[in-house]
Amino acid sequence: MATQTTLSSASASSVDPAEIAKFSKLSDEWWDPRGKMAPLHKINPLRLTYIRDAACRKFERNVKSLSCLSGLRLLDIGCGAGLLCEPFTRLGAQVIGIDPSATNISAAKLHADKGHLSIDYRC
């Protein structure tokens, strides 16, 4: 006989507090392309290109247009300090960036403000 288990939202969380603490400690370094996040900076153009091209194919957009994502809404879950959120915003998307680390969200907001970018960051 199968037993059905009901999980509360607290016990069903996929967020690891140790991971949040680890990445929170890096909040001051996220935007340093030569710092501890250098590998992420190196692969970021590949991630951006892949997602941008897929969105342009799906929504029949010109991938060469500087505003190719205009009118689209994009959700970045686990956005860290916004390394993908910012370029997608520059391409015209309305971006929501979500991260479980409040310090990463603060770093993301600060960096976006410096670049005069409007990104909806949430923790």
Kinemage of the C-alpha trace (Angstrom):
@kinemage 1
@onewidth
@group {chain A} dominant
@subgroup {mainchain}
@vectorlist {calphas} color= white
{ca met a 1} P 0.000 0.000 0.000
{ca ala a 2} L 1.446 3.376 -1.040
{ca thr a 3} L 1.768 6.042 1.610
{ca gln a 4} L 1.284 9.682 0.699
{ca thr a 5} L 3.620 12.094 2.431
{ca thr a 6} L 2.749 15.743 2.854
{ca leu a 7} L 5.704 18.082 3.169
{ca ser a 8} L 5.471 21.498 4.707
{ca ser a 9} L 7.119 24.311 2.799
{ca ala a 10} L 9.840 24.545 5.457
{ca ser a 11} L 10.794 20.878 5.240
{ca ala a 12} L 10.560 20.827 1.440
{ca ser a 13} L 13.045 23.639 0.971
{ca ser a 14} L 15.855 23.032 -1.485
{ca val a 15} L 17.867 25.898 -0.025
{ca asp a 16} L 21.008 24.829 1.808
{ca pro a 17} L 21.931 27.315 4.562
{ca ala a 18} L 25.620 26.395 4.187
{ca glu a 19} L 25.503 27.291 0.487
{ca ile a 20} L 23.796 30.598 1.249
{ca ala a 21} L 26.494 31.421 3.802
{ca lys a 22} L 29.259 30.428 1.363
{ca phe a 23} L 27.999 32.659 -1.438
{ca ser a 24} L 27.021 35.458 0.929
{ca lys a 25} L 30.659 35.734 1.981
{ca leu a 26} L 31.521 36.398 -1.663
{ca ser a 27} L 29.051 39.260 -2.094
{ca asp a 28} L 31.831 41.873 -2.285
{ca glu a 29} L 33.657 39.847 -4.947
{ca trp a 30} L 30.878 38.902 -7.381
{ca trp a 31} L 31.683 41.685 -9.834
{ca asp a 32} L 35.480 41.250 -9.791
{ca pro a 33} L 36.331 39.372 -13.017
{ca arg a 34} L 39.728 38.461 -11.568
{ca gly a 35} L 38.446 37.409 -8.136
{ca lys a 36} L 36.929 34.219 -6.805
{ca met a 37} L 34.037 34.498 -9.272
{ca ala a 38} L 36.390 34.622 -12.283
{ca pro a 39} L 35.214 31.238 -13.652
{ca leu a 40} L 31.636 32.498 -13.657
{ca his a 41} L 32.678 35.683 -15.460
{ca lys a 42} L 34.462 33.557 -18.070
{ca ile a 43} L 31.429 31.395 -18.842
{ca asn a 44} L 28.890 34.189 -18.507
{ca pro a 45} L 29.067 35.205 -22.195
{ca leu a 46} L 28.248 31.608 -23.152
{ca arg a 47} L 25.296 31.484 -20.762
{ca leu a 48} L 24.020 34.847 -21.961
{ca thr a 49} L 24.348 33.911 -25.631
{ca tyr a 50} L 22.609 30.563 -25.165
{ca ile a 51} L 19.631 32.024 -23.303
{ca arg a 52} L 19.366 35.108 -25.529
{ca asp a 53} L 19.464 33.009 -28.709
{ca ala a 54} L 16.889 30.538 -27.381
{ca ala a 55} L 14.541 33.369 -26.397
{ca cys a 56} L 14.969 35.035 -29.773
{ca arg a 57} L 14.183 31.782 -31.584
{ca lys a 58} L 11.140 31.121 -29.388
{ca phe a 59} L 9.723 34.632 -29.731
{ca glu a 60} L 10.907 35.257 -33.305
{ca arg a 61} L 13.260 38.113 -32.440
{ca asn a 62} L 16.306 39.404 -34.274
{ca val a 63} L 19.228 38.186 -32.170
{ca lys a 64} L 21.432 40.974 -33.579
{ca ser a 65} L 19.160 43.727 -32.286
{ca leu a 66} L 20.434 45.520 -29.177
{ca ser a 67} L 16.867 45.432 -27.839
{ca cys a 68} L 16.079 41.859 -28.899
{ca leu a 69} L 14.509 41.008 -25.534
{ca ser a 70} L 12.358 44.135 -25.318
{ca gly a 71} L 8.901 43.361 -23.989
{ca leu a 72} L 9.936 39.997 -22.531
{ca arg a 73} L 10.011 39.233 -18.823
{ca leu a 74} L 12.833 37.112 -17.478
{ca leu a 75} L 13.181 35.432 -14.083
{ca asp a 76} L 16.677 34.579 -12.830
{ca ile a 77} L 16.415 32.234 -9.853
{ca gly a 78} L 19.642 32.086 -7.882
{ca cys a 79} L 20.837 35.316 -9.471
{ca gly a 80} L 23.651 35.972 -7.008
{ca ala a 81} L 24.774 39.554 -7.566
{ca gly a 82} L 23.042 39.822 -10.935
{ca leu a 83} L 25.712 38.754 -13.430
{ca leu a 84} L 23.047 37.636 -15.901
{ca cys a 85} L 20.318 40.053 -14.851
{ca glu a 86} L 22.237 43.125 -15.974
{ca pro a 87} L 23.024 42.090 -19.567
{ca phe a 88} L 19.475 40.829 -20.056
{ca thr a 89} L 18.168 44.177 -18.840
{ca arg a 90} L 20.462 45.960 -21.291
{ca leu a 91} L 18.942 43.821 -24.058
{ca gly a 92} L 15.511 45.144 -23.133
{ca ala a 93} L 14.072 42.427 -20.880
{ca gln a 94} L 12.188 43.215 -17.690
{ca val a 95} L 14.182 41.143 -15.212
{ca ile a 96} L 13.377 39.786 -11.786
{ca gly a 97} L 16.400 38.384 -9.962
{ca ile a 98} L 15.812 36.163 -6.949
{ca asp a 99} L 18.457 34.888 -4.545
{ca pro a 100} L 18.226 33.458 -1.020
{ca ser a 101} L 21.171 35.596 0.121
{ca ala a 102} L 20.248 39.093 1.261
{ca thr a 103} L 23.877 40.209 0.966
{ca asn a 104} L 24.005 39.068 -2.659
{ca ile a 105} L 20.785 40.928 -3.402
{ca ser a 106} L 22.258 44.051 -1.780
{ca ala a 107} L 25.371 43.709 -3.955
{ca ala a 108} L 23.186 43.214 -7.030
{ca lys a 109} L 21.083 46.296 -6.273
{ca leu a 110} L 24.165 48.423 -5.651
{ca his a 111} L 25.810 47.363 -8.910
{ca ala a 112} L 22.610 47.849 -10.925
{ca asp a 113} L 22.142 51.318 -9.417
{ca lys a 114} L 25.683 52.275 -10.446
{ca gly a 115} L 24.815 51.251 -13.999
{ca his a 116} L 21.418 53.044 -13.886
{ca leu a 117} L 19.638 49.746 -14.511
{ca ser a 118} L 16.128 48.985 -13.272
{ca ile a 119} L 16.075 45.380 -12.064
{ca asp a 120} L 13.575 43.909 -9.618
{ca tyr a 121} L 15.774 42.063 -7.114
{ca arg a 122} L 14.136 39.966 -4.412
{ca cys a 123} L 15.298 37.800 -1.566
